[in-house]
Amino acid sequence: MGSRISEMRLKGKPLEAGRLYKVAGWASVADGISGEPVWDVVARYLRDRRTIPPLALNVPRLLNVARNPGMA
C-alpha cells in the first residue's frame, strides 16, 4: 500500500509507458461510457459455443509482498 506498481509485464515483456492497452472489467471507471454491458457480451459468447475448452490461467507474479499481511 502506498507504493507504485512496478515491473508489470504482458506475455513476459515489460509494459511500455507510452503505449495504450485494452483492458476489460465489470464496470467502467469513466463517466459517459455507452455500450453493451460486458455480461451480455459474455452470455452471448457462451451461448454461441457448444463447448468451451479450458484456458491457461494468466496468474500475476507478485514481488516484495512477503511481509504484507494483506497478501497472506
CHARMM internal coordinates of N, CA and C (Angstrom, degrees):
IC EDIT
DIST 1 N 1 CA 1.4423
DIST 1 CA 1 C 1.5288
ANGL 1 N 1 CA 1 C 108.64
DIST 1 C 2 N 1.3223
ANGL 1 CA 1 C 2 N 115.98
DIHE 1 N 1 CA 1 C 2 N 136.94
DIST 2 N 2 CA 1.4546
ANGL 1 C 2 N 2 CA 120.35
DIHE 1 CA 1 C 2 N 2 CA 179.24
DIST 2 CA 2 C 1.5193
ANGL 2 N 2 CA 2 C 113.60
DIHE 1 C 2 N 2 CA 2 C 83.45
DIST 2 C 3 N 1.3292
ANGL 2 CA 2 C 3 N 117.29
DIHE 2 N 2 CA 2 C 3 N 4.41
DIST 3 N 3 CA 1.4605
ANGL 2 C 3 N 3 CA 120.47
DIHE 2 CA 2 C 3 N 3 CA 179.01
DIST 3 CA 3 C 1.5213
ANGL 3 N 3 CA 3 C 109.08
DIHE 2 C 3 N 3 CA 3 C -118.01
DIST 3 C 4 N 1.3049
ANGL 3 CA 3 C 4 N 115.27
DIHE 3 N 3 CA 3 C 4 N 152.21
DIST 4 N 4 CA 1.4621
ANGL 3 C 4 N 4 CA 120.23
DIHE 3 CA 3 C 4 N 4 CA 178.26
DIST 4 CA 4 C 1.5125
ANGL 4 N 4 CA 4 C 110.78
DIHE 3 C 4 N 4 CA 4 C -76.51
DIST 4 C 5 N 1.3337
ANGL 4 CA 4 C 5 N 115.24
DIHE 4 N 4 CA 4 C 5 N 152.14
DIST 5 N 5 CA 1.4610
ANGL 4 C 5 N 5 CA 120.51
DIHE 4 CA 4 C 5 N 5 CA 171.88
DIST 5 CA 5 C 1.5180
ANGL 5 N 5 CA 5 C 107.13
DIHE 4 C 5 N 5 CA 5 C -73.21
DIST 5 C 6 N 1.3177
ANGL 5 CA 5 C 6 N 116.64
DIHE 5 N 5 CA 5 C 6 N 136.30
DIST 6 N 6 CA 1.4585
ANGL 5 C 6 N 6 CA 119.69
DIHE 5 CA 5 C 6 N 6 CA 178.96
DIST 6 CA 6 C 1.5244
ANGL 6 N 6 CA 6 C 109.29
DIHE 5 C 6 N 6 CA 6 C -136.11
DIST 6 C 7 N 1.3169
ANGL 6 CA 6 C 7 N 114.92
DIHE 6 N 6 CA 6 C 7 N 163.01
DIST 7 N 7 CA 1.4632
ANGL 6 C 7 N 7 CA 122.85
DIHE 6 CA 6 C 7 N 7 CA 178.56
DIST 7 CA 7 C 1.5259
ANGL 7 N 7 CA 7 C 113.20
DIHE 6 C 7 N 7 CA 7 C 56.92
DIST 7 C 8 N 1.3414
ANGL 7 CA 7 C 8 N 117.84
DIHE 7 N 7 CA 7 C 8 N 36.97
DIST 8 N 8 CA 1.4576
ANGL 7 C 8 N 8 CA 120.31
DIHE 7 CA 7 C 8 N 8 CA 175.96
DIST 8 CA 8 C 1.5144
ANGL 8 N 8 CA 8 C 109.59
DIHE 7 C 8 N 8 CA 8 C -72.29
DIST 8 C 9 N 1.3364
ANGL 8 CA 8 C 9 N 115.61
DIHE 8 N 8 CA 8 C 9 N 135.90
DIST 9 N 9 CA 1.4571
ANGL 8 C 9 N 9 CA 120.69
DIHE 8 CA 8 C 9 N 9 CA -178.41
DIST 9 CA 9 C 1.5188
ANGL 9 N 9 CA 9 C 110.25
DIHE 8 C 9 N 9 CA 9 C -132.44
DIST 9 C 10 N 1.3247
ANGL 9 CA 9 C 10 N 114.93
DIHE 9 N 9 CA 9 C 10 N 153.48
DIST 10 N 10 CA 1.4531
ANGL 9 C 10 N 10 CA 122.45
DIHE 9 CA 9 C 10 N 10 CA 174.72
DIST 10 CA 10 C 1.5136
ANGL 10 N 10 CA 10 C 106.67
DIHE 9 C 10 N 10 CA 10 C -129.92
DIST 10 C 11 N 1.3283
ANGL 10 CA 10 C 11 N 116.61
DIHE 10 N 10 CA 10 C 11 N 120.02
DIST 11 N 11 CA 1.4705
ANGL 10 C 11 N 11 CA 122.52
DIHE 10 CA 10 C 11 N 11 CA -176.02
DIST 11 CA 11 C 1.5238
ANGL 11 N 11 CA 11 C 111.14
DIHE 10 C 11 N 11 CA 11 C 54.44
DIST 11 C 12 N 1.3333
ANGL 11 CA 11 C 12 N 115.91
DIHE 11 N 11 CA 11 C 12 N 39.92
DIST 12 N 12 CA 1.4560
ANGL 11 C 12 N 12 CA 121.61
DIHE 11 CA 11 C 12 N 12 CA 176.16
DIST 12 CA 12 C 1.5131
ANGL 12 N 12 CA 12 C 115.60
DIHE 11 C 12 N 12 CA 12 C 82.34
DIST 12 C 13 N 1.3327
ANGL 12 CA 12 C 13 N 117.87
DIHE 12 N 12 CA 12 C 13 N -5.45
DIST 13 N 13 CA 1.4653
ANGL 12 C 13 N 13 CA 120.71
DIHE 12 CA 12 C 13 N 13 CA -177.97
DIST 13 CA 13 C 1.5339
ANGL 13 N 13 CA 13 C 109.50
DIHE 12 C 13 N 13 CA 13 C -108.50
DIST 13 C 14 N 1.3359
ANGL 13 CA 13 C 14 N 117.56
DIHE 13 N 13 CA 13 C 14 N 142.18
DIST 14 N 14 CA 1.4728
ANGL 13 C 14 N 14 CA 119.91
DIHE 13 CA 13 C 14 N 14 CA 179.41
DIST 14 CA 14 C 1.5352
ANGL 14 N 14 CA 14 C 111.19
DIHE 13 C 14 N 14 CA 14 C -62.13
DIST 14 C 15 N 1.3333
ANGL 14 CA 14 C 15 N 116.26
DIHE 14 N 14 CA 14 C 15 N 142.93
DIST 15 N 15 CA 1.4608
ANGL 14 C 15 N 15 CA 120.24
DIHE 14 CA 14 C 15 N 15 CA 174.60
DIST 15 CA 15 C 1.5239
ANGL 15 N 15 CA 15 C 109.07
DIHE 14 C 15 N 15 CA 15 C -68.78
DIST 15 C 16 N 1.3180
ANGL 15 CA 15 C 16 N 115.86
DIHE 15 N 15 CA 15 C 16 N 145.83
DIST 16 N 16 CA 1.4609
ANGL 15 C 16 N 16 CA 121.37
DIHE 15 CA 15 C 16 N 16 CA 179.06
DIST 16 CA 16 C 1.5186
ANGL 16 N 16 CA 16 C 108.70
DIHE 15 C 16 N 16 CA 16 C -95.53
DIST 16 C 17 N 1.3271
ANGL 16 CA 16 C 17 N 117.14
DIHE 16 N 16 CA 16 C 17 N 127.96
DIST 17 N 17 CA 1.4584
ANGL 16 C 17 N 17 CA 122.24
DIHE 16 CA 16 C 17 N 17 CA -174.88
DIST 17 CA 17 C 1.5297
ANGL 17 N 17 CA 17 C 112.69
DIHE 16 C 17 N 17 CA 17 C -59.50
DIST 17 C 18 N 1.3072
ANGL 17 CA 17 C 18 N 119.16
DIHE 17 N 17 CA 17 C 18 N -37.11
DIST 18 N 18 CA 1.4524
ANGL 17 C 18 N 18 CA 121.42
DIHE 17 CA 17 C 18 N 18 CA -176.10
DIST 18 CA 18 C 1.5188
ANGL 18 N 18 CA 18 C 115.46
DIHE 17 C 18 N 18 CA 18 C -89.55
DIST 18 C 19 N 1.3083
ANGL 18 CA 18 C 19 N 117.21
DIHE 18 N 18 CA 18 C 19 N -1.46
DIST 19 N 19 CA 1.4646
ANGL 18 C 19 N 19 CA 121.24
DIHE 18 CA 18 C 19 N 19 CA -176.19
DIST 19 CA 19 C 1.5293
ANGL 19 N 19 CA 19 C 110.69
DIHE 18 C 19 N 19 CA 19 C -93.51
DIST 19 C 20 N 1.3392
ANGL 19 CA 19 C 20 N 116.79
DIHE 19 N 19 CA 19 C 20 N 150.55
DIST 20 N 20 CA 1.4604
ANGL 19 C 20 N 20 CA 121.63
DIHE 19 CA 19 C 20 N 20 CA 175.91
DIST 20 CA 20 C 1.5177
ANGL 20 N 20 CA 20 C 109.63
DIHE 19 C 20 N 20 CA 20 C -94.82
DIST 20 C 21 N 1.3366
ANGL 20 CA 20 C 21 N 116.91
DIHE 20 N 20 CA 20 C 21 N 137.12
DIST 21 N 21 CA 1.4597
ANGL 20 C 21 N 21 CA 123.03
DIHE 20 CA 20 C 21 N 21 CA 179.16
DIST 21 CA 21 C 1.5204
ANGL 21 N 21 CA 21 C 109.04
DIHE 20 C 21 N 21 CA 21 C -123.14
DIST 21 C 22 N 1.3139
ANGL 21 CA 21 C 22 N 117.25
DIHE 21 N 21 CA 21 C 22 N 141.08
DIST 22 N 22 CA 1.4618
ANGL 21 C 22 N 22 CA 121.87
DIHE 21 CA 21 C 22 N 22 CA 175.28
DIST 22 CA 22 C 1.5216
ANGL 22 N 22 CA 22 C 108.74
DIHE 21 C 22 N 22 CA 22 C -82.02
DIST 22 C 23 N 1.3111
ANGL 22 CA 22 C 23 N 115.44
DIHE 22 N 22 CA 22 C 23 N 138.35
DIST 23 N 23 CA 1.4610
ANGL 22 C 23 N 23 CA 120.79
DIHE 22 CA 22 C 23 N 23 CA 175.63
DIST 23 CA 23 C 1.5186
ANGL 23 N 23 CA 23 C 108.22
DIHE 22 C 23 N 23 CA 23 C -132.72
DIST 23 C 24 N 1.3080
ANGL 23 CA 23 C 24 N 116.62
DIHE 23 N 23 CA 23 C 24 N 162.23
DIST 24 N 24 CA 1.4587
ANGL 23 C 24 N 24 CA 121.50
DIHE 23 CA 23 C 24 N 24 CA 178.37
DIST 24 CA 24 C 1.5163
ANGL 24 N 24 CA 24 C 108.53
DIHE 23 C 24 N 24 CA 24 C -127.97
DIST 24 C 25 N 1.2988
ANGL 24 CA 24 C 25 N 115.40
DIHE 24 N 24 CA 24 C 25 N 150.20
DIST 25 N 25 CA 1.4552
ANGL 24 C 25 N 25 CA 120.46
DIHE 24 CA 24 C 25 N 25 CA 178.17
DIST 25 CA 25 C 1.5172
ANGL 25 N 25 CA 25 C 110.01
DIHE 24 C 25 N 25 CA 25 C -159.04
DIST 25 C 26 N 1.2926
ANGL 25 CA 25 C 26 N 116.07
DIHE 25 N 25 CA 25 C 26 N 175.36
DIST 26 N 26 CA 1.4621
ANGL 25 C 26 N 26 CA 121.11
DIHE 25 CA 25 C 26 N 26 CA -178.60
DIST 26 CA 26 C 1.5173
ANGL 26 N 26 CA 26 C 112.32
DIHE 25 C 26 N 26 CA 26 C -86.78
DIST 26 C 27 N 1.3010
ANGL 26 CA 26 C 27 N 118.24
DIHE 26 N 26 CA 26 C 27 N -16.68
DIST 27 N 27 CA 1.4609
ANGL 26 C 27 N 27 CA 120.65
DIHE 26 CA 26 C 27 N 27 CA -179.48
DIST 27 CA 27 C 1.5232
ANGL 27 N 27 CA 27 C 108.97
DIHE 26 C 27 N 27 CA 27 C -148.43
DIST 27 C 28 N 1.3127
ANGL 27 CA 27 C 28 N 115.80
DIHE 27 N 27 CA 27 C 28 N 150.11
DIST 28 N 28 CA 1.4560
ANGL 27 C 28 N 28 CA 121.06
DIHE 27 CA 27 C 28 N 28 CA 178.80
DIST 28 CA 28 C 1.5190
ANGL 28 N 28 CA 28 C 109.96
DIHE 27 C 28 N 28 CA 28 C -81.26
DIST 28 C 29 N 1.3207
ANGL 28 CA 28 C 29 N 116.14
DIHE 28 N 28 CA 28 C 29 N 148.69
DIST 29 N 29 CA 1.4574
ANGL 28 C 29 N 29 CA 120.80
DIHE 28 CA 28 C 29 N 29 CA 174.75
DIST 29 CA 29 C 1.5243
ANGL 29 N 29 CA 29 C 110.68
DIHE 28 C 29 N 29 CA 29 C -103.24
DIST 29 C 30 N 1.3241
ANGL 29 CA 29 C 30 N 117.95
DIHE 29 N 29 CA 29 C 30 N 0.66
DIST 30 N 30 CA 1.4596
ANGL 29 C 30 N 30 CA 122.65
DIHE 29 CA 29 C 30 N 30 CA -179.49
DIST 30 CA 30 C 1.5254
ANGL 30 N 30 CA 30 C 110.12
DIHE 29 C 30 N 30 CA 30 C -110.25
DIST 30 C 31 N 1.3085
ANGL 30 CA 30 C 31 N 116.08
DIHE 30 N 30 CA 30 C 31 N 153.48
DIST 31 N 31 CA 1.4649
ANGL 30 C 31 N 31 CA 121.31
DIHE 30 CA 30 C 31 N 31 CA 176.42
DIST 31 CA 31 C 1.5234
ANGL 31 N 31 CA 31 C 110.57
DIHE 30 C 31 N 31 CA 31 C -82.35
DIST 31 C 32 N 1.3228
ANGL 31 CA 31 C 32 N 116.15
DIHE 31 N 31 CA 31 C 32 N 151.83
DIST 32 N 32 CA 1.4517
ANGL 31 C 32 N 32 CA 121.36
DIHE 31 CA 31 C 32 N 32 CA 173.16
DIST 32 CA 32 C 1.5148
ANGL 32 N 32 CA 32 C 115.26
DIHE 31 C 32 N 32 CA 32 C 73.98
DIST 32 C 33 N 1.2946
ANGL 32 CA 32 C 33 N 118.38
DIHE 32 N 32 CA 32 C 33 N 20.38
DIST 33 N 33 CA 1.4628
ANGL 32 C 33 N 33 CA 121.27
DIHE 32 CA 32 C 33 N 33 CA 179.20
DIST 33 CA 33 C 1.5222
ANGL 33 N 33 CA 33 C 109.27
DIHE 32 C 33 N 33 CA 33 C -82.15
DIST 33 C 34 N 1.3194
ANGL 33 CA 33 C 34 N 116.35
DIHE 33 N 33 CA 33 C 34 N 133.11
DIST 34 N 34 CA 1.4555
ANGL 33 C 34 N 34 CA 119.73
DIHE 33 CA 33 C 34 N 34 CA 177.44
DIST 34 CA 34 C 1.5216
ANGL 34 N 34 CA 34 C 108.64
DIHE 33 C 34 N 34 CA 34 C -121.32
DIST 34 C 35 N 1.2889
ANGL 34 CA 34 C 35 N 115.27
DIHE 34 N 34 CA 34 C 35 N 164.40
DIST 35 N 35 CA 1.4523
ANGL 34 C 35 N 35 CA 119.57
DIHE 34 CA 34 C 35 N 35 CA 178.84
DIST 35 CA 35 C 1.5130
ANGL 35 N 35 CA 35 C 110.54
DIHE 34 C 35 N 35 CA 35 C 134.71
DIST 35 C 36 N 1.3008
ANGL 35 CA 35 C 36 N 114.43
DIHE 35 N 35 CA 35 C 36 N 173.73
DIST 36 N 36 CA 1.4562
ANGL 35 C 36 N 36 CA 121.75
DIHE 35 CA 35 C 36 N 36 CA -177.46
DIST 36 CA 36 C 1.5324
ANGL 36 N 36 CA 36 C 110.52
DIHE 35 C 36 N 36 CA 36 C -71.96
DIST 36 C 37 N 1.3309
ANGL 36 CA 36 C 37 N 117.74
DIHE 36 N 36 CA 36 C 37 N 134.81
DIST 37 N 37 CA 1.4671
ANGL 36 C 37 N 37 CA 119.67
DIHE 36 CA 36 C 37 N 37 CA 177.41
DIST 37 CA 37 C 1.5293
ANGL 37 N 37 CA 37 C 110.94
DIHE 36 C 37 N 37 CA 37 C -60.42
DIST 37 C 38 N 1.3280
ANGL 37 CA 37 C 38 N 116.35
DIHE 37 N 37 CA 37 C 38 N 143.64
DIST 38 N 38 CA 1.4594
ANGL 37 C 38 N 38 CA 121.00
DIHE 37 CA 37 C 38 N 38 CA -175.10
DIST 38 CA 38 C 1.5219
ANGL 38 N 38 CA 38 C 111.63
DIHE 37 C 38 N 38 CA 38 C -61.07
DIST 38 C 39 N 1.3287
ANGL 38 CA 38 C 39 N 118.85
DIHE 38 N 38 CA 38 C 39 N -32.66
DIST 39 N 39 CA 1.4637
ANGL 38 C 39 N 39 CA 119.65
DIHE 38 CA 38 C 39 N 39 CA -178.89
DIST 39 CA 39 C 1.5254
ANGL 39 N 39 CA 39 C 111.52
DIHE 38 C 39 N 39 CA 39 C -66.65
DIST 39 C 40 N 1.3372
ANGL 39 CA 39 C 40 N 117.47
DIHE 39 N 39 CA 39 C 40 N -29.14
DIST 40 N 40 CA 1.4657
ANGL 39 C 40 N 40 CA 119.88
DIHE 39 CA 39 C 40 N 40 CA 175.11
DIST 40 CA 40 C 1.5278
ANGL 40 N 40 CA 40 C 111.19
DIHE 39 C 40 N 40 CA 40 C -71.09
DIST 40 C 41 N 1.3283
ANGL 40 CA 40 C 41 N 116.22
DIHE 40 N 40 CA 40 C 41 N -38.84
DIST 41 N 41 CA 1.4636
ANGL 40 C 41 N 41 CA 121.15
DIHE 40 CA 40 C 41 N 41 CA 178.04
DIST 41 CA 41 C 1.5283
ANGL 41 N 41 CA 41 C 109.72
DIHE 40 C 41 N 41 CA 41 C -63.61
DIST 41 C 42 N 1.3374
ANGL 41 CA 41 C 42 N 117.04
DIHE 41 N 41 CA 41 C 42 N -45.19
DIST 42 N 42 CA 1.4666
ANGL 41 C 42 N 42 CA 121.14
DIHE 41 CA 41 C 42 N 42 CA 179.99
DIST 42 CA 42 C 1.5207
ANGL 42 N 42 CA 42 C 110.90
DIHE 41 C 42 N 42 CA 42 C -65.46
DIST 42 C 43 N 1.3363
ANGL 42 CA 42 C 43 N 117.44
DIHE 42 N 42 CA 42 C 43 N -42.71
DIST 43 N 43 CA 1.4708
ANGL 42 C 43 N 43 CA 120.69
DIHE 42 CA 42 C 43 N 43 CA 179.63
DIST 43 CA 43 C 1.5256
ANGL 43 N 43 CA 43 C 110.62
DIHE 42 C 43 N 43 CA 43 C -60.41
DIST 43 C 44 N 1.3307
ANGL 43 CA 43 C 44 N 117.78
DIHE 43 N 43 CA 43 C 44 N -44.08
DIST 44 N 44 CA 1.4653
ANGL 43 C 44 N 44 CA 121.11
DIHE 43 CA 43 C 44 N 44 CA 179.31
DIST 44 CA 44 C 1.5282
ANGL 44 N 44 CA 44 C 110.64
DIHE 43 C 44 N 44 CA 44 C -64.02
DIST 44 C 45 N 1.3164
ANGL 44 CA 44 C 45 N 116.91
DIHE 44 N 44 CA 44 C 45 N -42.39
DIST 45 N 45 CA 1.4649
ANGL 44 C 45 N 45 CA 121.34
DIHE 44 CA 44 C 45 N 45 CA 178.42
DIST 45 CA 45 C 1.5300
ANGL 45 N 45 CA 45 C 110.65
DIHE 44 C 45 N 45 CA 45 C -59.19
DIST 45 C 46 N 1.3228
ANGL 45 CA 45 C 46 N 117.29
DIHE 45 N 45 CA 45 C 46 N -46.51
DIST 46 N 46 CA 1.4622
ANGL 45 C 46 N 46 CA 120.72
DIHE 45 CA 45 C 46 N 46 CA -178.81
DIST 46 CA 46 C 1.5268
ANGL 46 N 46 CA 46 C 112.04
DIHE 45 C 46 N 46 CA 46 C -67.30
DIST 46 C 47 N 1.3344
ANGL 46 CA 46 C 47 N 117.52
DIHE 46 N 46 CA 46 C 47 N -38.40
DIST 47 N 47 CA 1.4672
ANGL 46 C 47 N 47 CA 120.75
DIHE 46 CA 46 C 47 N 47 CA 178.40
DIST 47 CA 47 C 1.5273
ANGL 47 N 47 CA 47 C 111.79
DIHE 46 C 47 N 47 CA 47 C -65.78
DIST 47 C 48 N 1.3328
ANGL 47 CA 47 C 48 N 117.26
DIHE 47 N 47 CA 47 C 48 N -32.75
DIST 48 N 48 CA 1.4690
ANGL 47 C 48 N 48 CA 121.89
DIHE 47 CA 47 C 48 N 48 CA -176.82
DIST 48 CA 48 C 1.5298
ANGL 48 N 48 CA 48 C 113.10
DIHE 47 C 48 N 48 CA 48 C -75.02
DIST 48 C 49 N 1.3027
ANGL 48 CA 48 C 49 N 117.41
DIHE 48 N 48 CA 48 C 49 N -13.31
DIST 49 N 49 CA 1.4664
ANGL 48 C 49 N 49 CA 120.46
DIHE 48 CA 48 C 49 N 49 CA -177.91
DIST 49 CA 49 C 1.5197
ANGL 49 N 49 CA 49 C 109.96
DIHE 48 C 49 N 49 CA 49 C -115.95
DIST 49 C 50 N 1.3028
ANGL 49 CA 49 C 50 N 115.41
DIHE 49 N 49 CA 49 C 50 N 141.00
DIST 50 N 50 CA 1.4708
ANGL 49 C 50 N 50 CA 119.90
DIHE 49 CA 49 C 50 N 50 CA 179.51
DIST 50 CA 50 C 1.5223
ANGL 50 N 50 CA 50 C 111.07
DIHE 49 C 50 N 50 CA 50 C -80.57
DIST 50 C 51 N 1.3229
ANGL 50 CA 50 C 51 N 115.54
DIHE 50 N 50 CA 50 C 51 N -38.60
DIST 51 N 51 CA 1.4618
ANGL 50 C 51 N 51 CA 120.99
DIHE 50 CA 50 C 51 N 51 CA -178.03
DIST 51 CA 51 C 1.5247
ANGL 51 N 51 CA 51 C 108.98
DIHE 50 C 51 N 51 CA 51 C -135.41
DIST 51 C 52 N 1.3045
ANGL 51 CA 51 C 52 N 116.34
DIHE 51 N 51 CA 51 C 52 N 136.86
DIST 52 N 52 CA 1.4587
ANGL 51 C 52 N 52 CA 121.93
DIHE 51 CA 51 C 52 N 52 CA 175.84
DIST 52 CA 52 C 1.5281
ANGL 52 N 52 CA 52 C 107.13
DIHE 51 C 52 N 52 CA 52 C -111.97
DIST 52 C 53 N 1.3439
ANGL 52 CA 52 C 53 N 117.89
DIHE 52 N 52 CA 52 C 53 N 115.83
DIST 53 N 53 CA 1.4629
ANGL 52 C 53 N 53 CA 119.28
DIHE 52 CA 52 C 53 N 53 CA 179.41
DIST 53 CA 53 C 1.5306
ANGL 53 N 53 CA 53 C 110.57
DIHE 52 C 53 N 53 CA 53 C -71.34
DIST 53 C 54 N 1.3258
ANGL 53 CA 53 C 54 N 117.10
DIHE 53 N 53 CA 53 C 54 N 154.72
DIST 54 N 54 CA 1.4693
ANGL 53 C 54 N 54 CA 118.81
DIHE 53 CA 53 C 54 N 54 CA 177.23
DIST 54 CA 54 C 1.5220
ANGL 54 N 54 CA 54 C 110.15
DIHE 53 C 54 N 54 CA 54 C -64.17
DIST 54 C 55 N 1.3182
ANGL 54 CA 54 C 55 N 116.08
DIHE 54 N 54 CA 54 C 55 N 143.68
DIST 55 N 55 CA 1.4558
ANGL 54 C 55 N 55 CA 121.71
DIHE 54 CA 54 C 55 N 55 CA -179.81
DIST 55 CA 55 C 1.5230
ANGL 55 N 55 CA 55 C 109.73
DIHE 54 C 55 N 55 CA 55 C -106.60
DIST 55 C 56 N 1.3062
ANGL 55 CA 55 C 56 N 116.22
DIHE 55 N 55 CA 55 C 56 N 150.31
DIST 56 N 56 CA 1.4600
ANGL 55 C 56 N 56 CA 120.61
DIHE 55 CA 55 C 56 N 56 CA 174.12
DIST 56 CA 56 C 1.5251
ANGL 56 N 56 CA 56 C 108.40
DIHE 55 C 56 N 56 CA 56 C -71.82
DIST 56 C 57 N 1.3172
ANGL 56 CA 56 C 57 N 117.24
DIHE 56 N 56 CA 56 C 57 N 132.12
DIST 57 N 57 CA 1.4559
ANGL 56 C 57 N 57 CA 120.89
DIHE 56 CA 56 C 57 N 57 CA -179.73
DIST 57 CA 57 C 1.5180
ANGL 57 N 57 CA 57 C 110.76
DIHE 56 C 57 N 57 CA 57 C -74.15
DIST 57 C 58 N 1.3116
ANGL 57 CA 57 C 58 N 115.85
DIHE 57 N 57 CA 57 C 58 N 141.23
DIST 58 N 58 CA 1.4535
ANGL 57 C 58 N 58 CA 122.38
DIHE 57 CA 57 C 58 N 58 CA 174.41
DIST 58 CA 58 C 1.5260
ANGL 58 N 58 CA 58 C 105.88
DIHE 57 C 58 N 58 CA 58 C -102.41
DIST 58 C 59 N 1.3287
ANGL 58 CA 58 C 59 N 116.59
DIHE 58 N 58 CA 58 C 59 N 89.23
DIST 59 N 59 CA 1.4579
ANGL 58 C 59 N 59 CA 122.29
DIHE 58 CA 58 C 59 N 59 CA -175.04
DIST 59 CA 59 C 1.5244
ANGL 59 N 59 CA 59 C 109.15
DIHE 58 C 59 N 59 CA 59 C -96.64
DIST 59 C 60 N 1.3267
ANGL 59 CA 59 C 60 N 117.62
DIHE 59 N 59 CA 59 C 60 N 124.73
DIST 60 N 60 CA 1.4650
ANGL 59 C 60 N 60 CA 118.72
DIHE 59 CA 59 C 60 N 60 CA 179.79
DIST 60 CA 60 C 1.5256
ANGL 60 N 60 CA 60 C 111.36
DIHE 59 C 60 N 60 CA 60 C -69.72
DIST 60 C 61 N 1.3168
ANGL 60 CA 60 C 61 N 115.47
DIHE 60 N 60 CA 60 C 61 N 148.83
DIST 61 N 61 CA 1.4630
ANGL 60 C 61 N 61 CA 121.25
DIHE 60 CA 60 C 61 N 61 CA 173.94
DIST 61 CA 61 C 1.5188
ANGL 61 N 61 CA 61 C 106.56
DIHE 60 C 61 N 61 CA 61 C -100.38
DIST 61 C 62 N 1.3124
ANGL 61 CA 61 C 62 N 117.42
DIHE 61 N 61 CA 61 C 62 N 120.91
DIST 62 N 62 CA 1.4597
ANGL 61 C 62 N 62 CA 122.20
DIHE 61 CA 61 C 62 N 62 CA -176.80
DIST 62 CA 62 C 1.5183
ANGL 62 N 62 CA 62 C 110.08
DIHE 61 C 62 N 62 CA 62 C -97.98
DIST 62 C 63 N 1.3255
ANGL 62 CA 62 C 63 N 115.62
DIHE 62 N 62 CA 62 C 63 N 132.14
DIST 63 N 63 CA 1.4487
ANGL 62 C 63 N 63 CA 121.72
DIHE 62 CA 62 C 63 N 63 CA 179.92
DIST 63 CA 63 C 1.5223
ANGL 63 N 63 CA 63 C 110.40
DIHE 62 C 63 N 63 CA 63 C -107.55
DIST 63 C 64 N 1.3058
ANGL 63 CA 63 C 64 N 117.80
DIHE 63 N 63 CA 63 C 64 N 147.95
DIST 64 N 64 CA 1.4660
ANGL 63 C 64 N 64 CA 123.86
DIHE 63 CA 63 C 64 N 64 CA 172.34
DIST 64 CA 64 C 1.5193
ANGL 64 N 64 CA 64 C 113.90
DIHE 63 C 64 N 64 CA 64 C 59.67
DIST 64 C 65 N 1.3065
ANGL 64 CA 64 C 65 N 117.76
DIHE 64 N 64 CA 64 C 65 N 39.09
DIST 65 N 65 CA 1.4739
ANGL 64 C 65 N 65 CA 120.65
DIHE 64 CA 64 C 65 N 65 CA 178.30
DIST 65 CA 65 C 1.5422
ANGL 65 N 65 CA 65 C 111.47
DIHE 64 C 65 N 65 CA 65 C -118.44
DIST 65 C 66 N 1.3312
ANGL 65 CA 65 C 66 N 116.56
DIHE 65 N 65 CA 65 C 66 N 12.31
DIST 66 N 66 CA 1.4633
ANGL 65 C 66 N 66 CA 120.44
DIHE 65 CA 65 C 66 N 66 CA -175.51
DIST 66 CA 66 C 1.5175
ANGL 66 N 66 CA 66 C 112.44
DIHE 65 C 66 N 66 CA 66 C -57.99
DIST 66 C 67 N 1.3176
ANGL 66 CA 66 C 67 N 119.11
DIHE 66 N 66 CA 66 C 67 N -35.48
DIST 67 N 67 CA 1.4743
ANGL 66 C 67 N 67 CA 121.63
DIHE 66 CA 66 C 67 N 67 CA -176.84
DIST 67 CA 67 C 1.5220
ANGL 67 N 67 CA 67 C 112.68
DIHE 66 C 67 N 67 CA 67 C -102.26
DIST 67 C 68 N 1.3140
ANGL 67 CA 67 C 68 N 117.67
DIHE 67 N 67 CA 67 C 68 N 13.70
DIST 68 N 68 CA 1.4609
ANGL 67 C 68 N 68 CA 121.07
DIHE 67 CA 67 C 68 N 68 CA -179.00
DIST 68 CA 68 C 1.5306
ANGL 68 N 68 CA 68 C 108.52
DIHE 67 C 68 N 68 CA 68 C -88.98
DIST 68 C 69 N 1.3438
ANGL 68 CA 68 C 69 N 118.77
DIHE 68 N 68 CA 68 C 69 N 111.88
DIST 69 N 69 CA 1.4612
ANGL 68 C 69 N 69 CA 120.85
DIHE 68 CA 68 C 69 N 69 CA -178.51
DIST 69 CA 69 C 1.5220
ANGL 69 N 69 CA 69 C 113.15
DIHE 68 C 69 N 69 CA 69 C -63.38
DIST 69 C 70 N 1.3284
ANGL 69 CA 69 C 70 N 118.03
DIHE 69 N 69 CA 69 C 70 N -22.07
DIST 70 N 70 CA 1.4558
ANGL 69 C 70 N 70 CA 121.06
DIHE 69 CA 69 C 70 N 70 CA 178.53
DIST 70 CA 70 C 1.5076
ANGL 70 N 70 CA 70 C 113.40
DIHE 69 C 70 N 70 CA 70 C -76.47
DIST 70 C 71 N 1.3224
ANGL 70 CA 70 C 71 N 117.07
DIHE 70 N 70 CA 70 C 71 N -9.86
DIST 71 N 71 CA 1.4698
ANGL 70 C 71 N 71 CA 121.78
DIHE 70 CA 70 C 71 N 71 CA -178.31
DIST 71 CA 71 C 1.5203
ANGL 71 N 71 CA 71 C 111.80
DIHE 70 C 71 N 71 CA 71 C -108.75
DIST 71 C 72 N 1.3166
ANGL 71 CA 71 C 72 N 117.41
DIHE 71 N 71 CA 71 C 72 N 12.97
DIST 72 N 72 CA 1.4754
ANGL 71 C 72 N 72 CA 120.81
DIHE 71 CA 71 C 72 N 72 CA -176.96
DIST 72 CA 72 C 1.5003
ANGL 72 N 72 CA 72 C 111.85
DIHE 71 C 72 N 72 CA 72 C -65.84
END
COOR INIT
IC SEED 1 N 1 CA 1 C
IC BUILD
